[in-house]
Amino acid sequence: MSNSFPPKIPESLQPFIDVLGRSAALALAEKCYERIPLYKGYGSWSVYVPKNIPKGHWIMSVVGLSKSQRLSTALGGENLPMPKMAALKKSHRNALLLAERNQGKNIEELAASFNVSTKTVVRILKPGPSERSRKRIATIKAERFSQSRGIPTAPGGAIGTPPGGPGEGRRNSFGNS
């Protein structure tokens, strides 16, 4: 991957970058990702930085003696959130894919180049939320609007008034009561 990995640095990585520099901080995040192979989800986890990093400690093996001493001096004794590499790598892959699309590659070439399906490429290139997300957002907005107005909602987000409620006996726009 290119030197610009990742395109957008998560805030949780910034203290490590301030002390270690970008490449060492990313190497540390990568090592954290490798240390817990069964849980490679999104988000972040905490990393404990000892006040005195002993020789042979995994942090020292990643960033070296001088940087690990700087890290322990600046952040020692703290549990700090460390972003998971899955989110960083996915973000970087998507940015590279968009850049290559802007250079004229077609969807099939992008899918082969990034080892993903054409459906995934189309989803990445598609602006805004997915259709399913748009429907869910619309349902949530309708439910919140109804709740703010005191209008009861039925399961599944259908809006209406129960029998005997306000408006009972009035005709609807179809002439039914």
Secondary structure, 3 states (H helix, E strand, C coil): CCCCCCCCCCHHHHHHHHHHCHHHHHHHHHHHHHHCCCCCCCCEEEEEECCCCCCCCHHHHHHCHHHHHHHHHHHCCEEEEEECHHHHHHHHHHHHHHHHHHCCCCHHHHHHHHCCCHHHHHHHHCCCCCHHHHHHHHHHHHHHHHHHHCCCECCCCCECCCCCCCCCCCCCCCCCC
